[in-house]
Amino acid sequence: MLFKPKPDSNKQDQFSRSDLERQNLKYTDCSKRFYQVSRDFSKQYAHIYSARLNTFRNILGPIINKKWSNKYKVLKLCDLREKGAQCVIIGTLFKLQQLKPSILKELSDQLEIIPQPTRTHFVHDSDSLVLEDELQRIKLSNNCIDVHEVVTGVVVAILGSEDEDGIFTIKDICWPECNIQKPLPKLNSDRYVVLMSGLNMASKSAEHLFSLNLFIEWISGFCGTTEYQEEISKIVRVIIAGGVFANHSNEATLNESDVIASADSVDAFSAALSAVAPVDLMPGCKDPSGIMLPQKPFHYCLFPKAVEYKSFNRVSNPYECDIGGFLCLGSSGEPLKDIMKYSRLDDELEIMRRTLQWRHLAPTCPDTVPCTPCIETDPFTIYNCPAIYFSGNCREFATDLQKGADGQVTRIVCIPDFCDQKTIAIVNLANLDCHSMSFS
């Protein structure tokens, strides 16, 4: 066995060795809205758009009043009567894209009627925007909003007027932005959260397995001096953001034999890690947990050894938790990769900033990212401003400290694909500093 957990570690209340005692912080899983999402597939996807629009009408109301001081009426599209009269419309952006995949085009491909080239990006200069609500839609002018820097599903308030051609001319825009943040706790000493993703345990390369073993040795405190081990003891949690069995770059579909072959290694690694630190394990789109967001936690039968540890947590994707008063929120990277396909936004860090501005984890759900047909609520809305906002399976490590207009502070982290980069991200809760560490 490559990864060997410490004997009888599950019987201990503290994570400790003779010279290493793990520090702890209070932890709360805040992902209830992802676990309890409705999975009634007899319903239409229109319900999630309706729930999203209703939620953001309540969110945008006070923001509109603050920005435009009640100077303009807030109307629905069906209430537009006077041409040229300025008003505010709250609606959902929808992109008209001629290159967007269509099931009708796919059927045509099969019948060899209209051959379609294989594409990974679906942006064209002719793309345009419309704004829609529950009843109708209206075409938007191309000023103020760059069509190539937004995606379908974003709810926004737009100030402007309808012209004689039935096009809504935009004068100004009001984005939802992040909610007011609760004051962050003040810690007396450093406390670290380790973020990693893209383990790709189905890969059997010697270099990859060596890096994973080196990571286990490091976090167990078997490397370095006594002072270095003291720093390691301040790691209070490890979050693995998907790509556990196979990562996003693995284009081949994960089949049953791949899961069976790698399941023992995944379980052994999870058990070895859980023996020395609390672990939150998220699934990804290539992992055996269903493809629709929100993804349910891994089935416990995949982890016969790891589930013996109270420190091992199978969690959802997306995932939200509270660590010592610091709210952490993130996904395994599917929403970011989809946004890159349907826009010209190519910087993963910038896309994460935009999703905070849009106050939404995955705006392209359910249009181009598969998700369950939620009925009453949209679980992907960012209700509370996180202190740590992460995305897994990114091309490379990147981070930024985002500050909001009302004093919000959010550490944004792009977690690199460990299989490719051999790199993890480490966030210090005491000051929200973030750095990477390589195990190549």
Legacy VTK file of the C-alpha trace (Angstrom):
# vtk DataFile Version 3.0
C-alpha trace
ASCII
DATASET POLYDATA
POINTS 440 float
0.000 0.000 0.000
1.366 3.422 -0.962
-0.397 5.491 1.721
-0.341 4.041 5.227
-2.455 5.721 7.910
-1.062 5.880 11.425
-2.325 2.913 13.504
-5.271 3.648 15.833
-5.346 7.335 14.818
-9.135 7.239 14.596
-9.346 6.570 18.332
-7.567 9.792 19.214
-9.342 13.055 19.960
-6.301 15.109 18.915
-4.179 14.790 15.780
-0.813 14.204 17.375
2.561 12.544 17.247
5.226 12.603 19.904
6.417 15.940 18.490
3.398 17.264 16.548
0.001 18.261 17.890
-2.563 19.570 15.425
-4.282 22.858 16.264
-8.075 23.010 15.897
-10.710 25.590 15.015
-14.473 25.297 15.260
-15.942 23.954 12.010
-19.469 24.096 10.583
-20.641 22.648 7.273
-22.817 25.365 5.668
-23.708 23.421 2.490
-27.265 22.509 3.480
-28.696 24.198 0.379
-26.521 21.977 -1.823
-27.374 18.756 0.007
-31.125 19.335 0.154
-31.686 20.609 -3.373
-34.832 19.279 -5.055
-34.177 16.477 -7.543
-37.611 16.289 -9.159
-36.802 15.712 -12.830
-40.444 15.985 -13.835
-40.158 19.784 -13.495
-38.930 22.280 -16.063
-35.696 24.260 -15.761
-37.634 27.515 -16.036
-38.264 27.281 -12.290
-34.622 27.913 -11.401
-34.516 31.048 -13.582
-37.721 32.292 -11.966
-36.362 31.599 -8.470
-33.073 33.317 -9.366
-34.830 36.413 -10.700
-37.084 36.695 -7.640
-34.097 36.352 -5.315
-32.077 38.998 -7.123
-34.999 41.422 -7.304
-34.885 41.488 -3.504
-31.086 41.788 -3.543
-30.930 44.536 -6.173
-33.748 46.672 -4.737
-31.687 48.374 -1.974
-28.611 48.581 -4.244
-30.636 50.401 -6.921
-31.967 52.859 -4.318
-28.445 53.517 -3.060
-26.994 54.046 -6.547
-29.805 55.950 -8.294
-31.692 57.441 -5.298
-35.207 56.463 -6.429
-34.973 58.799 -9.435
-36.290 56.175 -11.844
-39.178 53.754 -11.820
-38.332 50.071 -11.587
-40.484 48.369 -14.230
-41.020 44.939 -15.669
-40.684 44.503 -19.428
-44.444 44.188 -19.847
-44.843 47.649 -18.264
-42.737 49.455 -20.873
-45.086 51.934 -22.557
-43.353 55.181 -23.474
-40.520 55.189 -25.979
-37.504 57.103 -24.713
-38.682 57.240 -21.078
-35.836 56.285 -18.753
-36.496 53.510 -16.261
-34.790 50.596 -14.504
-35.345 46.999 -15.587
-34.230 43.989 -13.521
-33.767 40.909 -15.660
-31.621 37.951 -16.639
-29.018 38.339 -19.370
-29.242 35.853 -22.235
-26.597 35.604 -24.959
-27.636 34.845 -28.529
-24.687 32.830 -29.874
-24.702 31.258 -33.305
-21.872 28.860 -32.369
-23.597 27.600 -29.238
-24.093 23.805 -29.347
-27.604 22.704 -30.239
-29.207 19.274 -30.072
-30.798 19.962 -33.466
-27.349 20.598 -34.943
-26.084 17.415 -33.319
-28.916 15.437 -34.882
-28.081 17.057 -38.199
-24.496 15.926 -37.749
-25.659 12.361 -37.240
-27.783 12.550 -40.376
-24.864 14.154 -42.267
-27.021 17.086 -43.324
-25.058 20.014 -41.884
-21.480 19.061 -40.940
-20.364 20.952 -37.821
-16.713 21.437 -36.816
-15.681 20.371 -33.313
-15.281 23.400 -31.061
-14.124 24.092 -27.526
-15.053 27.803 -27.539
-18.312 29.199 -28.842
-17.752 32.964 -29.130
-18.467 34.870 -32.355
-18.375 38.558 -33.265
-22.099 38.439 -34.052
-23.073 37.475 -30.468
-25.680 39.754 -28.904
-27.481 40.237 -25.593
-31.108 40.237 -24.586
-32.668 40.896 -21.194
-35.548 38.680 -20.125
-37.907 38.305 -17.204
-40.793 35.918 -16.480
-42.886 37.056 -19.447
-40.811 38.501 -22.272
-37.406 39.679 -23.477
-35.919 42.759 -25.096
-32.754 43.241 -27.145
-30.037 45.363 -25.531
-27.793 47.944 -27.136
-24.117 47.050 -27.283
-22.915 50.000 -25.188
-21.981 49.750 -21.479
-21.928 45.933 -21.485
-19.320 43.994 -23.452
-21.209 40.976 -24.759
-18.016 38.923 -24.681
-17.405 39.579 -20.979
-20.718 38.336 -19.604
-22.586 35.051 -19.842
-26.137 33.791 -19.909
-27.810 33.643 -16.503
-26.458 36.794 -14.842
-29.174 38.925 -13.212
-28.600 42.668 -13.480
-30.425 45.997 -13.129
-30.187 48.206 -16.215
-30.954 51.919 -16.459
-32.042 53.088 -19.904
-34.927 53.470 -22.311
-36.572 51.659 -25.209
-36.031 53.273 -28.613
-38.302 53.264 -31.671
-36.776 50.003 -32.940
-37.665 48.144 -29.748
-34.048 48.043 -28.535
-33.309 48.967 -24.929
-30.504 51.550 -24.896
-28.360 51.184 -21.794
-27.298 54.265 -19.847
-25.929 52.603 -16.693
-25.673 49.181 -15.019
-26.098 47.980 -11.451
-24.476 44.638 -10.584
-25.513 42.713 -7.454
-21.993 42.770 -5.937
-21.189 40.868 -2.726
-23.340 41.070 0.386
-22.179 42.923 3.507
-19.633 40.718 5.282
-19.685 39.793 8.952
-16.600 41.098 10.795
-13.791 38.563 10.491
-12.385 37.113 13.739
-9.000 38.243 15.034
-6.672 35.289 15.604
-3.775 35.479 18.050
-1.611 33.150 15.971
-1.402 31.706 12.485
-3.910 29.075 11.387
-3.676 27.558 7.916
-6.138 25.995 5.483
-4.656 23.817 2.729
-6.448 23.813 -0.641
-5.694 21.211 -3.299
-7.443 19.603 -6.280
-6.938 17.451 -9.354
-5.331 14.478 -7.600
-6.180 12.287 -10.606
-5.527 9.064 -8.688
-6.372 7.025 -11.788
-3.010 8.196 -13.111
-0.344 5.633 -12.281
2.759 7.678 -13.089
5.563 7.223 -10.586
6.256 10.963 -10.422
2.638 11.728 -9.577
2.424 9.115 -6.803
5.771 10.285 -5.400
4.417 13.848 -5.112
1.303 12.638 -3.293
3.411 10.619 -0.862
5.692 13.604 -0.335
2.635 15.726 0.498
1.500 13.152 3.096
4.971 13.129 4.666
5.008 16.933 4.784
1.561 17.423 6.356
2.280 14.606 8.837
5.258 16.583 10.136
7.920 14.085 9.155
9.924 16.688 7.231
12.009 19.609 8.398
13.094 21.036 11.749
11.122 21.357 14.982
10.202 24.956 14.090
8.969 23.796 10.701
6.888 21.065 12.320
5.343 23.687 14.596
4.170 25.572 11.505
2.720 22.350 10.070
0.760 21.806 13.297
-1.110 25.055 12.587
-2.838 23.528 9.538
-6.423 23.229 10.754
-8.086 21.827 7.631
-7.469 20.380 4.173
-10.043 20.958 1.410
-9.698 18.839 -1.742
-11.702 20.518 -4.508
-12.559 17.678 -6.886
-10.674 15.790 -9.561
-9.927 13.038 -7.045
-10.282 10.045 -9.367
-9.794 11.909 -12.661
-9.153 15.594 -13.348
-10.655 17.973 -15.916
-7.772 17.522 -18.339
-8.550 13.808 -18.571
-10.715 13.924 -21.689
-11.456 10.207 -21.663
-14.666 9.274 -19.890
-14.019 7.622 -16.548
-15.291 4.060 -16.834
-15.993 1.394 -14.245
-12.586 -0.246 -14.555
-10.837 3.089 -13.892
-12.819 3.589 -10.676
-12.187 0.043 -9.462
-8.472 0.260 -10.224
-7.974 3.566 -8.376
-10.532 3.203 -5.556
-8.104 1.510 -3.148
-5.462 4.186 -3.698
-7.993 6.993 -3.213
-9.255 5.398 0.009
-5.725 4.791 1.334
-4.674 8.377 0.563
-7.830 9.779 2.195
-7.295 7.615 5.291
-3.624 8.588 5.600
-4.513 12.277 5.299
-7.482 12.047 7.687
-5.202 10.425 10.268
-3.266 13.683 10.640
-5.711 16.494 9.712
-9.427 17.199 9.139
-10.247 16.619 5.462
-13.146 17.804 3.290
-13.329 15.794 0.060
-15.328 17.283 -2.823
-16.232 15.462 -6.061
-15.585 16.836 -9.553
-17.193 16.390 -12.961
-15.016 13.350 -13.828
-15.455 11.691 -10.427
-18.026 8.942 -9.632
-20.634 11.218 -8.083
-23.015 12.178 -10.892
-22.366 15.001 -13.335
-25.157 17.414 -12.358
-24.481 20.302 -9.994
-24.812 20.473 -7.065
-22.947 17.167 -6.862
-23.738 14.965 -3.899
-20.858 13.794 -1.685
-19.006 10.629 -2.653
-20.725 7.416 -1.587
-19.272 6.124 1.660
-18.677 2.644 0.193
-15.787 4.072 -1.855
-13.902 4.818 1.392
-14.022 1.802 3.742
-10.811 2.886 5.518
-11.234 6.665 5.491
-14.812 6.688 6.867
-13.446 5.229 10.108
-11.988 8.670 10.841
-14.244 11.351 12.271
-11.958 13.863 10.607
-12.912 12.599 7.117
-15.802 14.513 5.546
-17.454 13.704 2.233
-18.904 17.026 1.079
-20.794 18.475 -1.862
-19.674 20.407 -4.932
-20.071 23.415 -4.622
-19.111 23.498 -0.956
-19.448 26.087 1.812
-18.159 25.878 5.368
-17.292 28.036 8.370
-13.803 27.541 9.823
-13.347 29.477 13.041
-15.668 32.255 11.827
-14.126 32.433 8.333
-16.612 31.515 5.609
-15.085 29.387 2.824
-16.926 28.872 -0.463
-15.928 27.266 -3.740
-16.385 24.655 -6.423
-14.350 22.070 -8.302
-13.984 24.419 -11.265
-16.800 23.431 -13.640
-18.515 26.883 -13.643
-15.254 28.703 -14.451
-14.352 26.411 -17.317
-17.843 26.815 -18.783
-17.686 30.610 -18.567
-14.403 30.475 -20.499
-16.127 28.497 -23.268
-18.936 31.003 -23.742
-17.064 34.292 -23.319
-13.705 35.851 -24.053
-12.805 35.895 -20.388
-9.681 33.745 -20.207
-8.151 34.735 -16.878
-9.470 32.364 -14.184
-8.807 34.890 -11.419
-10.748 37.571 -13.309
-13.667 35.178 -13.837
-13.800 34.541 -10.095
-13.895 38.297 -9.493
-16.789 38.545 -11.953
-18.766 35.778 -10.242
-18.402 37.670 -6.959
-19.626 40.807 -8.739
-22.550 38.807 -10.153
-23.086 37.231 -6.693
-23.464 33.842 -8.328
-21.337 30.681 -8.280
-22.519 29.250 -11.584
-24.611 31.631 -13.721
-24.528 29.322 -16.775
-26.425 26.633 -14.825
-28.631 25.174 -16.208
-28.051 26.594 -19.707
-24.682 24.993 -20.473
-23.650 23.429 -17.148
-25.842 20.439 -16.217
-27.694 20.861 -12.931
-30.757 19.492 -11.209
-34.061 21.315 -11.959
-34.314 23.323 -8.744
-37.817 24.619 -8.111
-38.118 27.043 -5.188
-34.579 28.407 -4.806
-31.367 28.835 -6.766
-28.682 27.152 -4.619
-25.820 28.777 -6.545
-26.594 32.295 -5.312
-23.794 33.663 -3.091
-25.878 34.689 -0.089
-23.009 35.565 2.280
-19.707 37.163 1.315
-16.970 34.540 1.815
-13.598 35.201 3.425
-12.051 32.526 1.193
-13.418 31.934 -2.311
-11.763 29.104 -4.246
-12.013 27.180 -7.489
-10.346 23.829 -8.106
-8.660 22.251 -11.128
-7.242 25.519 -12.455
-4.378 25.768 -14.949
-2.029 27.350 -12.426
-1.933 28.840 -8.969
-3.249 32.402 -8.744
-4.603 34.491 -5.912
-5.864 37.975 -5.125
-7.341 39.869 -2.179
-10.658 41.336 -3.282
-11.983 44.311 -1.312
-15.592 45.465 -1.593
-17.154 48.894 -1.320
-18.616 48.104 2.110
-15.410 46.750 3.618
-15.723 43.158 2.397
-12.437 41.271 2.207
-12.229 38.040 0.207
-9.166 35.922 -0.525
-9.685 34.507 -4.031
-7.714 31.344 -4.792
-7.299 29.448 -8.061
-6.204 25.993 -6.929
-3.889 24.365 -9.470
-4.392 20.859 -10.819
-2.110 18.815 -8.555
-1.533 16.082 -11.134
-0.102 18.633 -13.580
1.423 21.264 -11.280
2.287 19.253 -8.111
1.231 22.382 -6.219
-1.131 23.227 -3.354
-2.420 26.543 -1.992
-2.106 27.542 1.674
-4.245 30.316 3.214
-3.386 31.873 6.584
-6.643 32.699 8.382
-4.860 35.159 10.667
-4.265 37.660 7.856
-5.723 35.951 4.722
-2.268 35.758 3.166
-1.949 32.995 0.594
0.993 31.191 -0.972
1.657 28.030 -2.936
3.877 25.049 -2.199
5.254 22.601 -4.739
5.909 18.876 -4.234
7.611 18.097 -7.537
LINES 1 441
440 0 1 2 3 4 5 6 7 8 9 10 11 12 13 14 15 16 17 18 19 20 21 22 23 24 25 26 27 28 29 30 31 32 33 34 35 36 37 38 39 40 41 42 43 44 45 46 47 48 49 50 51 52 53 54 55 56 57 58 59 60 61 62 63 64 65 66 67 68 69 70 71 72 73 74 75 76 77 78 79 80 81 82 83 84 85 86 87 88 89 90 91 92 93 94 95 96 97 98 99 100 101 102 103 104 105 106 107 108 109 110 111 112 113 114 115 116 117 118 119 120 121 122 123 124 125 126 127 128 129 130 131 132 133 134 135 136 137 138 139 140 141 142 143 144 145 146 147 148 149 150 151 152 153 154 155 156 157 158 159 160 161 162 163 164 165 166 167 168 169 170 171 172 173 174 175 176 177 178 179 180 181 182 183 184 185 186 187 188 189 190 191 192 193 194 195 196 197 198 199 200 201 202 203 204 205 206 207 208 209 210 211 212 213 214 215 216 217 218 219 220 221 222 223 224 225 226 227 228 229 230 231 232 233 234 235 236 237 238 239 240 241 242 243 244 245 246 247 248 249 250 251 252 253 254 255 256 257 258 259 260 261 262 263 264 265 266 267 268 269 270 271 272 273 274 275 276 277 278 279 280 281 282 283 284 285 286 287 288 289 290 291 292 293 294 295 296 297 298 299 300 301 302 303 304 305 306 307 308 309 310 311 312 313 314 315 316 317 318 319 320 321 322 323 324 325 326 327 328 329 330 331 332 333 334 335 336 337 338 339 340 341 342 343 344 345 346 347 348 349 350 351 352 353 354 355 356 357 358 359 360 361 362 363 364 365 366 367 368 369 370 371 372 373 374 375 376 377 378 379 380 381 382 383 384 385 386 387 388 389 390 391 392 393 394 395 396 397 398 399 400 401 402 403 404 405 406 407 408 409 410 411 412 413 414 415 416 417 418 419 420 421 422 423 424 425 426 427 428 429 430 431 432 433 434 435 436 437 438 439
